[in-house]
């Protein structure tokens, strides 16, 4: 029964994890967004307090 011999299955497991941990993240992180984020302005917005007559 081939399931009892761990040698080929362990190698497949190790190589698949190497692909998932090394190759795929580098390919995903290499992509750039077509819409780059623009920095927000540094000025603060004026907020008004609410002067509601609470009863």
N, CA, C and O atoms as a GROMACS GRO file, in nm:
protein
  220
    1UNK      N    1   0.084  -0.118   0.000
    1UNK     CA    2   0.000   0.000   0.000
    1UNK      C    3   0.089   0.125   0.000
    1UNK      O    4   0.175   0.139   0.087
    2UNK      N    5   0.071   0.214  -0.095
    2UNK     CA    6   0.162   0.329  -0.106
    2UNK      C    7   0.144   0.432   0.005
    2UNK      O    8   0.232   0.516   0.025
    3UNK      N    9   0.033   0.429   0.078
    3UNK     CA   10   0.012   0.527   0.183
    3UNK      C   11   0.106   0.505   0.301
    3UNK      O   12   0.129   0.596   0.380
    4UNK      N   13   0.160   0.386   0.314
    4UNK     CA   14   0.247   0.356   0.428
    4UNK      C   15   0.389   0.406   0.406
    4UNK      O   16   0.466   0.414   0.501
    5UNK      N   17   0.426   0.441   0.284
    5UNK     CA   18   0.559   0.491   0.255
    5UNK      C   19   0.553   0.644   0.257
    5UNK      O   20   0.498   0.703   0.164
    6UNK      N   21   0.609   0.709   0.361
    6UNK     CA   22   0.594   0.854   0.372
    6UNK      C   23   0.692   0.934   0.286
    6UNK      O   24   0.678   1.056   0.276
    7UNK      N   25   0.789   0.869   0.224
    7UNK     CA   26   0.893   0.943   0.154
    7UNK      C   27   0.839   1.031   0.040
    7UNK      O   28   0.868   1.151   0.040
    8UNK      N   29   0.763   0.979  -0.057
    8UNK     CA   30   0.721   1.070  -0.164
    8UNK      C   31   0.617   1.172  -0.117
    8UNK      O   32   0.616   1.284  -0.166
    9UNK      N   33   0.531   1.136  -0.024
    9UNK     CA   34   0.426   1.227   0.020
    9UNK      C   35   0.482   1.339   0.106
    9UNK      O   36   0.432   1.451   0.102
   10UNK      N   37   0.586   1.309   0.184
   10UNK     CA   38   0.648   1.414   0.264
   10UNK      C   39   0.720   1.515   0.175
   10UNK      O   40   0.716   1.636   0.202
   11UNK      N   41   0.784   1.467   0.070
   11UNK     CA   42   0.852   1.558  -0.023
   11UNK      C   43   0.749   1.647  -0.095
   11UNK      O   44   0.774   1.766  -0.114
   12UNK      N   45   0.636   1.590  -0.134
   12UNK     CA   46   0.531   1.669  -0.198
   12UNK      C   47   0.478   1.773  -0.100
   12UNK      O   48   0.454   1.887  -0.139
   13UNK      N   49   0.459   1.736   0.025
   13UNK     CA   50   0.412   1.830   0.126
   13UNK      C   51   0.512   1.945   0.146
   13UNK      O   52   0.472   2.061   0.151
   14UNK      N   53   0.640   1.912   0.155
   14UNK     CA   54   0.742   2.015   0.177
   14UNK      C   55   0.750   2.109   0.057
   14UNK      O   56   0.757   2.231   0.075
   15UNK      N   57   0.751   2.054  -0.064
   15UNK     CA   58   0.761   2.140  -0.182
   15UNK      C   59   0.637   2.226  -0.202
   15UNK      O   60   0.647   2.340  -0.245
   16UNK      N   61   0.521   2.173  -0.170
   16UNK     CA   62   0.400   2.254  -0.184
   16UNK      C   63   0.400   2.368  -0.082
   16UNK      O   64   0.357   2.479  -0.114
   17UNK      N   65   0.448   2.343   0.041
   17UNK     CA   66   0.455   2.451   0.140
   17UNK      C   67   0.561   2.554   0.102
   17UNK      O   68   0.544   2.673   0.129
   18UNK      N   69   0.669   2.510   0.041
   18UNK     CA   70   0.769   2.606  -0.006
   18UNK      C   71   0.710   2.697  -0.113
   18UNK      O   72   0.738   2.817  -0.116
   19UNK      N   73   0.629   2.639  -0.201
   19UNK     CA   74   0.565   2.721  -0.304
   19UNK      C   75   0.468   2.820  -0.239
   19UNK      O   76   0.466   2.937  -0.275
   20UNK      N   77   0.389   2.773  -0.143
   20UNK     CA   78   0.292   2.861  -0.078
   20UNK      C   79   0.358   2.971   0.004
   20UNK      O   80   0.306   3.082   0.012
   21UNK      N   81   0.473   2.943   0.065
   21UNK     CA   82   0.536   3.039   0.155
   21UNK      C   83   0.639   3.130   0.089
   21UNK      O   84   0.668   3.238   0.141
   22UNK      N   85   0.695   3.089  -0.024
   22UNK     CA   86   0.802   3.168  -0.084
   22UNK      C   87   0.761   3.227  -0.219
   22UNK      O   88   0.776   3.348  -0.240
   23UNK      N   89   0.710   3.146  -0.308
   23UNK     CA   90   0.687   3.192  -0.445
   23UNK      C   91   0.559   3.273  -0.457
   23UNK      O   92   0.560   3.381  -0.516
   24UNK      N   93   0.449   3.224  -0.403
   24UNK     CA   94   0.320   3.292  -0.421
   24UNK      C   95   0.316   3.429  -0.352
   24UNK      O   96   0.268   3.524  -0.415
   25UNK      N   97   0.363   3.446  -0.227
   25UNK     CA   98   0.359   3.581  -0.167
   25UNK      C   99   0.442   3.683  -0.244
   25UNK      O  100   0.403   3.799  -0.253
   26UNK      N  101   0.556   3.644  -0.298
   26UNK     CA  102   0.636   3.740  -0.374
   26UNK      C  103   0.564   3.782  -0.501
   26UNK      O  104   0.575   3.898  -0.542
   27UNK      N  105   0.492   3.690  -0.565
   27UNK     CA  106   0.418   3.727  -0.685
   27UNK      C  107   0.300   3.818  -0.651
   27UNK      O  108   0.269   3.910  -0.726
   28UNK      N  109   0.236   3.793  -0.539
   28UNK     CA  110   0.121   3.876  -0.500
   28UNK      C  111   0.168   4.015  -0.460
   28UNK      O  112   0.105   4.114  -0.496
   29UNK      N  113   0.277   4.024  -0.385
   29UNK     CA  114   0.325   4.154  -0.340
   29UNK      C  115   0.389   4.235  -0.452
   29UNK      O  116   0.408   4.356  -0.437
   30UNK      N  117   0.421   4.172  -0.564
   30UNK     CA  118   0.480   4.245  -0.675
   30UNK      C  119   0.378   4.327  -0.751
   30UNK      O  120   0.415   4.419  -0.824
   31UNK      N  121   0.251   4.297  -0.735
   31UNK     CA  122   0.146   4.372  -0.805
   31UNK      C  123   0.130   4.510  -0.742
   31UNK      O  124   0.139   4.526  -0.620
   32UNK      N  125   0.106   4.608  -0.826
   32UNK     CA  126   0.080   4.742  -0.777
   32UNK      C  127  -0.063   4.779  -0.810
   32UNK      O  128  -0.121   4.731  -0.908
   33UNK      N  129  -0.119   4.863  -0.730
   33UNK     CA  130  -0.256   4.907  -0.751
   33UNK      C  131  -0.259   5.012  -0.861
   33UNK      O  132  -0.173   5.100  -0.863
   34UNK      N  133  -0.355   5.005  -0.954
   34UNK     CA  134  -0.361   5.108  -1.058
   34UNK      C  135  -0.401   5.244  -1.004
   34UNK      O  136  -0.366   5.347  -1.063
   35UNK      N  137  -0.472   5.248  -0.894
   35UNK     CA  138  -0.513   5.374  -0.833
   35UNK      C  139  -0.431   5.394  -0.706
   35UNK      O  140  -0.463   5.341  -0.600
   36UNK      N  141  -0.326   5.470  -0.719
   36UNK     CA  142  -0.240   5.495  -0.604
   36UNK      C  143  -0.312   5.587  -0.506
   36UNK      O  144  -0.388   5.676  -0.546
   37UNK      N  145  -0.288   5.566  -0.379
   37UNK     CA  146  -0.351   5.647  -0.276
   37UNK      C  147  -0.288   5.786  -0.273
   37UNK      O  148  -0.166   5.799  -0.281
   38UNK      N  149  -0.370   5.888  -0.262
   38UNK     CA  150  -0.320   6.023  -0.250
   38UNK      C  151  -0.322   6.062  -0.103
   38UNK      O  152  -0.418   6.030  -0.033
   39UNK      N  153  -0.220   6.129  -0.054
   39UNK     CA  154  -0.219   6.167   0.088
   39UNK      C  155  -0.327   6.272   0.116
   39UNK      O  156  -0.352   6.360   0.034
   40UNK      N  157  -0.388   6.261   0.231
   40UNK     CA  158  -0.490   6.357   0.270
   40UNK      C  159  -0.425   6.488   0.309
   40UNK      O  160  -0.309   6.493   0.350
   41UNK      N  161  -0.501   6.594   0.297
   41UNK     CA  162  -0.447   6.725   0.333
   41UNK      C  163  -0.429   6.733   0.485
   41UNK      O  164  -0.498   6.665   0.561
   42UNK      N  165  -0.336   6.816   0.527
   42UNK     CA  166  -0.302   6.824   0.668
   42UNK      C  167  -0.394   6.920   0.744
   42UNK      O  168  -0.389   6.925   0.867
   43UNK      N  169  -0.476   6.995   0.673
   43UNK     CA  170  -0.562   7.091   0.743
   43UNK      C  171  -0.675   7.019   0.815
   43UNK      O  172  -0.729   6.920   0.766
   44UNK      N  173  -0.710   7.070   0.931
   44UNK     CA  174  -0.816   7.009   1.010
   44UNK      C  175  -0.950   7.072   0.970
   44UNK      O  176  -0.959   7.192   0.943
   45UNK      N  177  -1.051   6.989   0.969
   45UNK     CA  178  -1.183   7.038   0.935
   45UNK      C  179  -1.246   7.105   1.057
   45UNK      O  180  -1.227   7.062   1.171
   46UNK      N  181  -1.320   7.211   1.031
   46UNK     CA  182  -1.385   7.280   1.142
   46UNK      C  183  -1.512   7.204   1.181
   46UNK      O  184  -1.595   7.173   1.096
   47UNK      N  185  -1.523   7.177   1.307
   47UNK     CA  186  -1.644   7.111   1.357
   47UNK      C  187  -1.716   7.207   1.450
   47UNK      O  188  -1.653   7.281   1.526
   48UNK      N  189  -1.845   7.204   1.444
   48UNK     CA  190  -1.926   7.290   1.528
   48UNK      C  191  -1.992   7.206   1.636
   48UNK      O  192  -2.038   7.095   1.610
   49UNK      N  193  -1.998   7.261   1.756
   49UNK     CA  194  -2.064   7.187   1.863
   49UNK      C  195  -2.214   7.204   1.848
   49UNK      O  196  -2.262   7.303   1.794
   50UNK      N  197  -2.287   7.106   1.898
   50UNK     CA  198  -2.433   7.110   1.889
   50UNK      C  199  -2.486   7.174   2.017
   50UNK      O  200  -2.463   7.124   2.127
   51UNK      N  201  -2.554   7.285   2.002
   51UNK     CA  202  -2.611   7.354   2.116
   51UNK      C  203  -2.762   7.328   2.121
   51UNK      O  204  -2.844   7.419   2.104
   52UNK      N  205  -2.795   7.204   2.144
   52UNK     CA  206  -2.938   7.169   2.150
   52UNK      C  207  -2.987   7.183   2.292
   52UNK      O  208  -2.918   7.142   2.386
   53UNK      N  209  -3.104   7.241   2.311
   53UNK     CA  210  -3.159   7.254   2.447
   53UNK      C  211  -3.216   7.121   2.494
   53UNK      O  212  -3.327   7.083   2.455
   54UNK      N  213  -3.142   7.050   2.577
   54UNK     CA  214  -3.192   6.922   2.630
   54UNK      C  215  -3.279   6.951   2.752
   54UNK      O  216  -3.250   7.041   2.831
   55UNK      N  217  -3.383   6.876   2.767
   55UNK     CA  218  -3.475   6.898   2.878
   55UNK      C  219  -3.463   6.789   2.982
   55UNK      O  220  -3.533   6.792   3.083
   0.00000   0.00000   0.00000
